[in-house]
Every structure is written in C-alpha cells, then in structure tokens.
Amino acid sequence: MIDTATAPARVIKIAAGKTSVHDDILACEEPLEIQMVYGHGNNRIRKNIAVTMRTPGNDAELAVGFLFTEGIITSGSELKSNPVETGNSIAIELDESAQPALQKLERNFYTTSSCGVCGKSSIDAVRTIGFAAGDPNNFIVHEEIIYTLPMLLRKTQDIFEQTGGLHASALFDLTGNLLLLREDVGRHNALDKLIGACILTGSLPLKNRLLLLSGRASFELIQKAAMAGISLVAAVGAPSSLAVELAKEFDMTLIGFLREKRFNIYSGTKRIAMGDSSV
C-alpha cells in the first residue's frame, strides 16, 4: 500500500554553524472536494459541499464526519451506500428517505488545515445541537487516568513520529484504553475522521468516552465533540474562551494543558475524581 499521508523531502540542516544534508519526511496536505448526492427518483442532485485541505487517508470518514458535524445529516442511517472516492474528490450518496438540512448548504465551505470555521458567516451558523443536549452523562474518571492519555496517544501517533506535523484526535474508554485514533494536518479534520469512523460503525452517541486533542481546544472542536455525545474533552494545549463557554453550555468537562502529570479544569469538575479533597 502506498503511503499517501507522507512525502519525502531533502533538507539542509544548520546547527552550530555547520551545514548538513538529510532526507526528511513531510506530512502531506492536499485538497479534498466533498460532494453529496440526494433527492428522489430521477430528481437526484449531485452538489459540491466543501473543499477542505487535509492529509490523504480515511477520506470517507472525513466526509461523513464533516456532513454530520455541520448538521447536514443526523446519522449514518441516512447514507445509501459506501462513499465513492475519485482522486481528491469523494461523493456521499444519501438514501432517498434522507432529509438533509439543505439550508446548511446556502453558504460556501472552504476549510483550511489550520481553521475549520473560516468562511462561516457567524458563530450562530456553527452552534448546532447534537447528542449532548439534555444528556448529563455523569461518569467519574480518576485524575491518574487523565495523566496517562498523552503518553498513550504519542505511542500510537505513527505519522506524527515521522513528520512532527500532524494533529491527532483520540478516543478512550473510562479506564484509559485507547479505542480509536485519527491524524490529519488539520485538527478539525482529525476529529471529523474520528467521528465519521464512529458513524460508519454505528457507534454514536459516544457516551462514557474520553476525547484527547493533541493541540489546543477551539470552539469548533468542542462543538463537534458535543454533537457526537462526548462529555469529557482533554487537550494538550489551551482552550479558547468560546470553547469554555460552549463546554459549560453543554455541561461538558473541558481539560486543558494536559502534560507532565498536570492539567487545568475549565468546566465540569464533577467528572474528575481527585487524589485529594482540595477541589
């Protein structure tokens, strides 16, 4: 199998005034056009939905996850058949009984690898409601389990180890077992791939699951997690103010700066069992 997620490169390294030539490996970044086929009988419509910059691989999961987290479809039962991939284009065919939220298609999507919200008309356009609404999902996780997540992620993040250039989203159970990992040059794509994989296997909503983000926690990532029914999100980096606001709105636990046996809790402290009684 050809590895399309990475590409070789020749680099010149400078260190302490000395120059040397080395072979390196880069994370690939290519556009993916997402199309949707919907409608009834002879009135089937094929529509270009989005172009996203992504790392090739798991494209079907990415496309399905994108349609779900944008609120265009609500479950995998709306899919008619397996997505059809042609180069850097993928077509998602919906069942004739599906009722996609066509009003969501009134704006054009172009997502870069650095930001999935870019180009959207307003915050209200992405404040959609998913499985998390009205579901308390009040499990308890001990702090020692939380500490282990980044190490388990790094051990399994194969492409990052080669390139140092990819984000990851990882799903764990309540005892810290890694269940699923997806990588991409775009942090939002990595999460869409993970959620898309769960949709295709009928695993949503993701109750009693922990989500670890390899970078910062943005508003859009928390929104996607909420739609998938995830109630605890931990990030190696910092959350944004809007991410914290949305986590509180959906009664989610949000952890940031998870590294070296320390972390900050920004919302949902009730789901974390601490080793002392100071919180």
N, C-alpha and C positions, 0 to 999 in steps of 0.2 A: 504493500500500500504506500503510495506517495504521500509524504508529509507536506501538506499544503499550509500548515499553520506556521511554519518557519521557513526562512530563506538564508542561504549562506552569504557572507559578506567578507571582504578583505579590509582590514582596518590597520591604521598606523597608530601605535600606542606611544605616548610620550610619558616618561616617568623619570623624574630627577635629571632632566636634561638629556636623557638617552632615548633614541628612537628605535622602534622595532616593529616588524610587520607580522600580523597574526590573522588567522582565519577566525571569523566570528559567526554567530547565528542571530538573526533578527526575527522578531515576531512579524508575521505578515499582516498587512492591512489592505483590504480590497472592498469595493462597494458590493452590496447585495440589494437587488431590486426585489421587493416583496409584492406579489400580485395576489388578488383574491378573485375567485370565480363564484358567483352566487346568482340566485334567481330561479325561475321555474320554467320547465319545458324548453321551448325554443327561445325563450327570453333570457337565457343565461348571459350574464355580463362578466367580462374579464376587466378588472380595474387595477391599475397600478396604485398601490397603497403607500409605499415608502421606499426610500433608498437609505440604507444605513451602512456606515463604514464598520466593517467587522473583520475578525480573524476567521478565515475559512475553516469550516468544520462545524458539525451539529447545526447546519443551516435550517433544517426542518424544525428543530426545536426552537431556534431563534425566531423564525417566522410565526409559529403558533404562539409562542410566549408573547411576542410583540402584539399580535392581534388581541390576545386575552388581556394583557396589562394596559392596553389602550382602550379597553371596554368595547371593542368591536364585536367580539364573540364572548360568550359566557362559560363555555365548557367544551370539552373535546367531543361531546356528542353531536356538535354542530358540523363536524368535519365529515365529508363524504368519502374521501379516500386519502391515501398517503400523498403528501406534498410531492409535486413534480419539480425536480431540480434540473436546470439547464444552464451550465456555466455559472455565472454570477447572477442568476435570476431564479426565483422559486415561486411556484404558484400553489396557493392554498385553495382547494375546492371545497365549498360548503355544501352540505346536504340541502335539498330543495325545501325542506321544512325549516331550515335555519332562518332566523330573523336578525341579521347583523345590524348593529347600530350605525346605520348609514350616515346619520348626522355627524358622526365622528370623522367622516371622510371629507367633510367640507373644507378642512384645512389641509395644506400640503405638508407632508412629513419629509424632512431631510435631517437625519441624525448623524452627528459626527461621533468619532470614537471617544471623545472627551466629554460630551454632553448630550444626553438624550432628550432634554427638554427644549433645546434650542429650536427656534422657529415656531413654537406653540404660542397662540395668541394671548393666553393669560394663564395664571395659576389655576383658575376655575376649570380650565379645559382639561387639566390632568388630575383634579381632585375627584376621582371616581371611587365608588364604594364596592368592595368585594366581600369575600367570605368573612373578613374580620368583623364586620359590622354586627354589633349585638351579640358577639360570641366572646365570653370572658376568657376561656381557655386558660384557667388559672392553675397551671402546674408550678412546681418548685424545682429549681436547679441549684445545686451547691456551687459556691464560688470556685472550688477546686476543679470542677468540670469545666467551667468557663476558662480557667487558666490554660487548660490543655489544648484548646481548639486551634490557636495559631500554629502550634508545632505540628499538629496532625495535618493541617492544611498545607504547610510548607513541604512536608514529606511527600505529599501526593501531587503537588503542583508541578508536574513534569516540565511543561513548556516554559514556565517561569524560571526554572532552574537552568534551562538552556539559554534563555534570552534576557531575563530580568525585566521584560517589558509587557507583561500581561497582568490583568486584574483577574480575580477569581471570586466566585460565589460558591459557598459550600454549605451543604445541609447535613445536620447532625441529629441524632436522637437525644433523648434526655439524659442518657448515660455517657454521652460524648463519642459515640460511634459515628464515623463518617459514612454517610449514606450516598451522597452524590456530590460531584464537583464539576464545575464548568469554568473554562477560562476564555478570555477574549481581551483584545486590545481596548475594548470599551467596557467600562464597569457595568453599564446598564445592559449591554448585550450579554455579558456573562450571566446576569440574573435572569434575563429573558430566556436564555438557553436552559437554565436550570428549571425554571417554571414550566417552560414548554415541554421539557422531558417528563415532568410530573403530569402534565395534562395528557400527553400521549400514552401514559401508562395508567391513567385513571386514578392518580394519587391525590388529587386535590379534594378538599382543602387540606393544607399541611398543618394539621393540629399536632401538638406535642412534638414540635420540631424546632430546632435552633438554626438560625441563619448566620453565617460568618461572612463578612465582606473584607476583602484584602486591603481596601483603601479607606477612603472617607465615606460617611453615610450622608448622602444627599437626599433631598425631598423626594425625588423620583424613585429612588431605591426603596425608601420606606413605603411609598405609595404602592409599588409593585409587590412588596412583601405583604402588605395589608390585604391586597386583593387576593393573594394566594392563601390567606388564612394563617400566616406566620405571626406569632405573638412575641417572639424574642429575636431581636437582631443585634448582633455584636459586630463592631467594626474595629479594625486595627487603627484606623485614623479617626479624625474628628467628625462629629455630626454638624450639620448646618442648623441654624435657628429654625428654619421651616421644617426640617426633618424632626426636630424635637417637638415642635408644635403638632405635627401630624401624628407622631407616636403617642402623644398624650391624648389627642382626639380619639384615637382608636384603642386606647388602653393597652398599648404595646410596651414591652420592655425594650429600651434602647440603651446599648452599652457602647462607649467609645474609648479610644486609646487603650485597646486591649493588647498588652505586651508586657513581658517580663514580670509576670505574676502581679499585675495591677490593672485596674480599669476604672472608668467613671460610669456611673449610672445616671442617665438623664431623665428617664421616666420608667415607671413600672417596677420599682424596687421590690414589690411584694413577691415577685417570682424568683428572687435571688436569696438563697439561704447562706448567711454569712457565718464565718467561723467565730465571730464574737457578737455581742449584742449592742454594738455601738451605733448601728443604723436601724 
